[in-house]
Amino acid sequence: MYRKFKASALFDGEGFVAGNPVLLTDMDGVVTAIVNDSDAGTDVEILEGILCPGFINAHCHVELSHLKHRIAKGAGLVQFVQEVMANREASTSVKQAAMINAEAEMLNSGIVAVGDICNTTDSIHVKKTSALHWHNFIEVRGFVDATATKRLAEVQTLYESFVDAFPGGDNFITPHAPYSVGAALFSLINNLPGNNTISIHNQEAAAENEWYQYKTGDFEMLYDHLGITTDHFKPTGNTSVQSWRPFFNKSQQIIAVHNSFTSEADMAFLADWQLQHPQEKPLVFCICANANKYIENTMPPLPVLMKHKAQIVVGTDSLASNTVLNILEELKTISAAFPDIPLATLLKWSTLNGASALSINGIYGSFAAGTKPGIVLIENTETDKLSMGATSRRVL
């Protein structure tokens, strides 16, 4: 038996399908084919809107869901980091309730898979019963080289908790950010066996570039606040991404998150570095537009990324830096800031590109035969432009 879906338009992960397409799945949601409506037979479910594969949330911190509305907007990254650290403690019941609500919000709005940052075991309970697919990025910090081995050992204990909870699952140790990971820890992470997918917060604030170039700026205040010595650190004279990218040379899939202050010069550097290291995978650039507006009141330079043919994916970040965990809301924010970006491009970023970045495109991200990507209906919009009143909901 089949289920048959026909909508005003059908986006298959790559683009809009021409003609009068009908999507066929089996009763479990596995895609069998896309056919013309003249060949679909009877019992076709007619829907108003755009059908597309389930969304991929390439970057989230679900364990911070209890911080919704608790962190000030527009204070800048350094203040944001300090506020998160000061407010992240809460009772187990409060944390679990917030994560349950966040998981349901993502599920109902059409998200099917999440690249999630983990600093504790708090999210394991929710994930074990979740209908979402989770990539667990176990995050490590350690700016002082002398403590790098100790920091990694501590995080490996946390990592083992996720491996025990999700044997055979997607669990990886990942660096937090260039301003919180030193050269020694970068090298240790690079050499971890089997750690083939990495997520790193990148160039979220102008101060990050300033620190690497000149060892000045707002991050001095953060290190002082945390009591971290920086005597060992020597400025590279280069921007953040130009400084940390060469640490990784094991063909890892690296997702650089935020990228609000990534420049034309940075993209030229990355292109040249890629030519010199053809065995390495190009960076994937994750855009969390609403979080960037929330924290720094800025937007990433998408025209620059697109000019350099970057692989772009979409994330929500956390409810500490966002009011919703909803990929369509991210796309609406991007579309409002960059109205020339076609809707098909936005949808590809949030479906097939995201699935490819997490190496789950054999199941998610497209309506290719044999996949089970989930089915989302986007309502109240046109096929050439994303209306601000558009909504999304899960169909299957």
N, C-alpha and C positions, 0 to 999 in steps of 0.2 A: 504494500500500500504506500501511496505517496501523499505528501502535502504539497499543494501548489499555490504559489503566491504571485500575484500581479499587482503592481503599484503604478503610480503616475510615472515613476522612473525607477530604474534599477542600476545601482552602482555595484560593480562586481569586485572591487578592490583595486583595479587598474584604471577604470573609467566607466562612464555611463554606457550601457549596452543599447545599441541602436535597435529600432523596430519596436515590436510589441512583445518584449521578453516576459517569460514566466519562469520563476525559479521553482525547481522541483527538489524536494528533500524526502528522505525516508521518514518514518515516524519518530526516529530518534534525533532528527535534525541534521543528518549527514547529507551533504549536497550530492545529488545524482546528476543533474543537468540543468542547463538553461535552454529553454526551447521557445519557439514562436508560439504566440497564443493560439494560432490556428492548429497547432499540433498538441496542445495541452489537454484537450478533452474537457471533461466536465469537472465539477467540484473545485473550481479555481477560487481561491480566497482573494477578493478584490479589496485593495487598500488605497487610501488617498495619502500620497506623500512619496518619499524616496526610500526605497529599501536598500540597505547596505549591510555588509558584514559587521559583526560586533566590534566595538571600539577597543583599542589597546591603550591603556593608561601606562605609558612608559616610565613614569616617575611619580611615586607617591610615598608618603610617610604615614601609613594608616595608624601607627601607634601614637601619633600626635593628635588624633581626632578630638580628644578631650580639651584641646586648646582653642577650639573654635570660639571666635569673638573675644579672646583673652589677650591677644597680642596687638599692640598699637599698629595702625597702618602708617606707611610712609616714613617710618623712622630711620630707614636705611638698614643695610645688612648687619653691620656691627651691633647696633642696638637690638635688632631682631634676634640675633644669635644669643645675646645676653638675656633677653626676656624669655626665650624658649628654655634656656638652661635654668632660669630662676623659677619657672612656672610648670615645668613638665611633670613634677611629682603630683600624684593624686591616688586615691584609693583604687584598689583593683576593680571594684564594682563600677566606679565612675569610668575608668579606662575601658573596661569591657563593653559597657553599654554604648559608649561613644563609638567604638570600633564596629560593633554590631550594626549601629545605625549607618555608619559610613559605608560598610560593605553592602548593605541593602540599597543605599543611594546609588552606588556605582552599578550594581546589578540591574536595578530597575531602569536606569537611564541608558543602558545598552553597553556598558563596559563588560568585557569577557575575560580580560587578562590584565595583570598589574605587575609592573616592575616596582617592588616595594623595598624601601630602605629600612633596615632593622638595626636598632641599637640595644634592644632588650628582647626577651622572650615573650613580651606582652601579647604579641599578635598571634602566637601559635594556636591558642585555643580557638580563636575566631576562624583562622585559616583552615583548621582541620575539618570543619563542617561547611566551608564556603563552596559555593558553586563557581566561583571565579578561579582562574588559573593564576598562581602566584609565582613570580620570580623573586626570591628572597636575596637581597643584596645586604650582606652582613657588613656593617660599616666600621672602619677602623680609623682612629686618629692617633697621631704621634708626631709632633713637629720637631721635637728634640731628638737628634740622631741617637744619643746615648740610650734612650728608652725604647727604641724601635722594636727590638727583639721581644722585650717584655710586653709591649702593647699588642704586638701580633699574637703572642701566645695567649693573652687574655681574650682576644677576639676569636681565636680558634676554638676556645672553650664554648663561646656563644654559638659559633658556627656548628659545632658538633650537636648542640641542642636542636638546631633546625634539621640537620641531617638525620638525627634520631626520629624527629617528628615527621619528616617527609623523606624517607629513604628513596633514593632514585629521583628525587625532585630537583628543581633548579635552585640551588643554593650556592652563592658565590661570596667571597670576601672582596670588599671594594673600598677604595680610599674615599674619605669624606670630601675633602676639597684641597686645592693646592695650598691654602693658607693654614691648614691643620695637619698636613702630612709633609714630613721632611724627606730629604733625599734618601736616607737609609731605609725608611719605611716604604717609600716608592719602590726601591730596588727589591725589597723582600716580597712585596705584593707581586711584582712582575714575575718573580721566580716561583710562585706557588704552583705546584703541578695541578693541571686540570681546571685552573681558575680562568676559564676562557671567555667570560663575559664580565665586564667592569662598567660601573656607573660612577661618575665623578661630577660633583658640582663645579662648574667652570665659569669664571668671569661673570659672576653674579653682581659684582660691584666694581666700580672704577678703582676703588682702593686696593683690590686684589692685584691689578696690574701695577699700580704704583708701588706696592710692597715689593714685588719681584724686580721692578726696574730700579728703584731707588732706596728701598728699605725705609720708606717714610709713609705717613698717612694714617688713616683711621685704625688700621690693624695694630699699630703700636698700642693704642688704647685697649684693644681686646686682649692682647698678650699681657699687658700690665694687670688688667682686671683678673685674668686667669692665673697670674703668677708664673707665666711661662717665660723662661729666659730665651733670648733670641741672639745671644752673643755668637753662636755658631753659624748663624745664617749670613750668607754673603749675597747681596743682590746680583742677579744675573745680567741686568741691563736689558733684559727682554721681557715681553709680556708674560702673563701667567701661562697661557696655553703653549707658548713657544718654549717655556722653561720645563713644563712637566711632560709634554708629549714624548720626548725622546727617552724617558725612563721605561717605556713599554715597547718591547721588541719580541714578544712571543705570539704574535698574530692574534691577540685578543680582540674580541668585539668590544669596543669602548664607546659608551654612551656619555657624551658631554652634555650636562644638564644646565639650562638657563641661558648661558652665552650672551647675556645682555650687553656685554662690552667687548665682544669679539669683533675685530676690525677687518678691513680689507687687507691690511698687511698681515694679520694673523692667518687669514685664509690663503694668501699667497705663500706664506711660510709653510703651511700644512700641505699645500699642493706640491711644493718643491720637496718637502720631506718625504712625501709619498712616492715621488719619482725616484728618490734615492733608496727607498725601502719598499720595493714593489710587493714583497712578501707580506707586508703588514696590511691590515684592513683600514680603510679610511674611517675617520671618526664619524659617529652618528650624532646629530645635534638634536637634543630634546628641548622643545619649547614649552614653557609653563607660563603662559602669558598673564593669567590672572594673578599668579604669585609675584611675578616681576612687577606688576602694577601695585600690588599690595605692599611690597617691601621697599622697592626703590622708585616706584612710580615711573617706570620706564618700560620699553619694549625692546626685544632683541632685534638685531638688524637683519630681518628676514630677506630683504632684497639683496644684501651682500651674500648671505648664505645661498640663496637661490642662484645668483649669478655664478657662483662657483660649483653649482650642481651638487650641493651637499645633500646627503640623505637626512631628511628631517622627520622627526617623530614628535608626538604630543604627550604631555603629562599634566597632571593637576597639582603637583606638589601636595602639601598637607593642609588640613583645616586650621593649622596655625597661621597659614599664609594665604588662605583662600576661604570663600564662604560656601563653596559647593565642590564636590568631587564629581564633575560632570564634563566629559570631553566635548560635548556639543557647545557648552558655555565657553570653553577655551577657544573653539573654532570661531565662535561669534565675536569674541574679543579680537582675535587675529584679523578676522574679516573686516571689522570696523576700523582697525588701524591700517590695514593694507587691502583696500577694496579691490585692487586689481588681481589679487590671487584668485584663480578660478576655484569654484566649489569642488570640482573633481580633484584638484591638487590637495586641498585641505582634507578631503575624505581619504585620499590615499595615504597622507601622512599619518592619519589616525587609525588606519586599518592595516593594510598590507605592509607599509613601512615599519610600523610598530611591531607587527608580528615577526618580520624579518630581523629586526634589531634584537629581539629576544629569542630568535632561532626557533620560533613556534609556528612558522608560516606553513608547515605541513598540515596544520589543523586549523589555525586561525588566520584572519586577515583578508580572506578572499572567498569567492564562491566557486573556486575550482572544484571539480568533481572529486569526491572523497574527503573533502574537508568538513569540519563541523564548527563553523565560525560563529554561530549565533546569528540571529537576524534582528536588525534594528530598523524601526520605521522613524524617519525624520518627517515631521509634520509642520505645516504652516510656513512653507518656504518655496522658493522657485528652484529650478535645476541649474540656473546660471549664477545665482547669488544667494548667499545665506542671509535670510531675514533675521532681524534681531528678535522677532517673536517666535522663531522656530523652536520646536521641542523634539525630544527623542524618547522613544520607549522600546522596550524589548518585545519582540513578537514571538521569538522562539529561542 
